[in-house]
């Protein structure tokens, strides 16, 4: 396996961060605040946060490149022998103001070890507070288009992976409508590592066009106390997933990453209401009934 140039990969992730921040900031009218940080064991990153915007209550677009001795927890989890690691990538979470706008998450990353093992991982998924089938179809069709440009098996395989990964088992519901998720791509399916990197780049480039479209579609829709209360509860589910299940959160904490940057994925406000009941026939009930795996959103 030919290991890609990690300097070129790191540079591209930085460019992607710049592009996404510029697109989102131009639409929202609010600038991102940058917070550069260093990791004592090696590496660092730059966190960019938008807070209190016209469309976004909180948005984070984080870049990092860290390296050093691989912690034992990571070696055990990945079933690898001791060697130094290098990891770089970009992680994005955006929590909108309007409940009709969806939460979105994207992560693209590259991991390399000093023994020559290397892979790409990442994905993009959508978490609507209210599921709107037409918009779910739009999101999935855009993601499928990206996948199909690289391999005909990618979309179905990575969609199933997302359905399984973004699942809150203690609630028996998916976090949202899924998307795609992939990990340990090492030039599989007759694709070289460089071709895999091109796929990862296209996934990253899809973020801004997709989310700006969804924000424009929904940010002016009227809402009241009922919709806002539901939004707070759905944010609570998002918190539960990220703190209990998310591997990226665990990796960041286990490698002594910057806590503020790792937890930027959490919303500014979330609620938990005891034994919440929703009305039959309501949009809330429709949403709950569609937080399931293996839904074909495009057909």
TASULPE-V719975 format. One record per helix or strand. SS is the DSSP state (H for helix, E for strand). FROM is the first residue (numbers start at 1). LEN is the number of residues. If there is no record, write none. Layout:
BEGIN
SS_FROM_LEN ; SS_FROM_LEN
END
This chain:
BEGIN
H_6_23 ; E_33_6 ; E_43_9 ; E_56_14 ; H_72_7 ; E_84_13 ; E_103_11 ; E_118_10 ; H_133_16 ; H_154_12 ; E_167_2 ; E_173_2 ; E_178_8 ; H_193_26 ; H_225_20 ; H_247_8 ; H_259_7 ; H_283_7
END
